[in-house]
Amino acid sequence: MSDLFQIGAIDSCNGLLPIVKVIRRGVFPIVQLGIPILLIILGTFDLGKAVISSDEKEVKAAQSRLIKRFIYAALVFFVVTLVSALMNIVAQGGQDGTDSWEACWNAAK
């Protein structure tokens, strides 16, 4: 049962290296960069539509939504950074001197 929670050496990572690579090279960059850019673009389009419509209330509402989307974009960016930093800390704190998780996490770079 303990083998289930331990990741093996750098060559195989007990078969998890491809999954860790997908997360580290694919999911993290998409979430960290793609989602904030998408949120900012959508907020800009909303504000542009509101300005074109010349409705004061709609412009104020669109400005409010744009500010919220900027905040959400910053939060998403920093959450991914925080998760990556935590994974590096966990990787360095191997149990009983084993560094297999660190080797696997670093091999996925």
C-alpha positions in Angstrom: 0.0 0.0 0.0 2.9 2.4 0.7 4.1 1.9 -2.9 0.9 3.6 -4.0 1.9 6.8 -2.4 5.5 6.8 -3.3 6.6 7.8 -6.7 9.5 5.9 -8.2 12.8 6.9 -9.7 13.2 9.4 -12.5 13.1 6.9 -15.3 9.6 5.7 -14.7 8.0 7.6 -11.7 5.9 4.4 -11.4 4.2 5.3 -14.7 3.2 8.8 -13.6 5.9 10.8 -15.5 3.7 11.3 -18.5 0.9 12.6 -16.3 3.2 14.9 -14.3 4.6 16.2 -17.6 1.1 17.0 -19.0 0.3 18.8 -15.8 3.6 20.7 -15.6 4.0 21.5 -19.3 0.4 21.6 -20.5 -2.2 22.3 -17.8 -0.2 24.9 -15.7 0.7 27.2 -18.7 -2.8 27.1 -20.1 -4.4 27.9 -16.8 -1.7 30.4 -15.8 -1.7 32.4 -19.1 -4.7 31.4 -21.1 -7.5 31.9 -18.6 -6.3 35.4 -17.5 -5.8 36.5 -21.1 -9.3 35.2 -22.0 -10.9 37.0 -19.0 -9.2 40.3 -19.9 -10.3 40.0 -23.6 -13.9 39.2 -22.7 -14.0 42.1 -20.3 -12.6 44.4 -22.9 -15.3 43.3 -25.4 -18.0 43.9 -22.8 -16.7 47.3 -22.1 -16.4 48.1 -25.8 -20.0 47.0 -26.4 -21.2 49.2 -23.5 -19.3 52.2 -24.7 -20.8 51.8 -28.2 -24.3 51.6 -26.8 -23.8 54.9 -25.0 -25.8 53.8 -22.0 -24.3 55.3 -18.8 -25.6 52.5 -16.6 -24.3 49.8 -18.9 -20.8 51.4 -19.1 -20.6 51.5 -15.3 -21.7 47.9 -15.1 -19.2 46.9 -17.8 -16.4 48.7 -16.0 -17.3 46.9 -12.8 -17.2 43.5 -14.6 -13.9 44.4 -16.2 -12.3 45.3 -12.8 -13.6 42.0 -11.4 -12.2 40.1 -14.3 -8.8 41.7 -13.9 -8.8 40.6 -10.2 -9.9 37.1 -11.1 -7.2 36.9 -13.8 -4.5 38.0 -11.2 -5.9 35.4 -8.7 -5.8 32.6 -11.3 -2.2 33.5 -12.3 -1.0 33.6 -8.7 -2.9 30.4 -7.6 -1.0 28.4 -10.3 2.3 30.0 -9.2 1.5 29.1 -5.6 0.6 25.5 -6.5 3.8 25.1 -8.4 5.8 26.6 -5.5 4.1 24.3 -3.1 4.8 21.3 -5.3 8.5 22.3 -5.3 8.5 22.5 -1.5 6.8 19.1 -1.2 9.3 17.6 -3.7 12.2 18.9 -1.6 10.8 17.5 1.6 11.2 13.9 0.8 10.6 11.3 3.5 13.4 9.3 5.0 16.0 10.9 2.7 14.2 9.7 -0.5 14.1 12.2 -3.3 12.0 10.2 -5.8 9.2 12.7 -5.9 11.7 15.6 -6.4 13.3 13.7 -9.2 10.0 12.9 -10.8 8.8 16.6 -10.5 12.0 18.0 -11.8 12.1 15.4 -14.7 8.8 16.8 -15.9 10.2 20.3 -16.5 
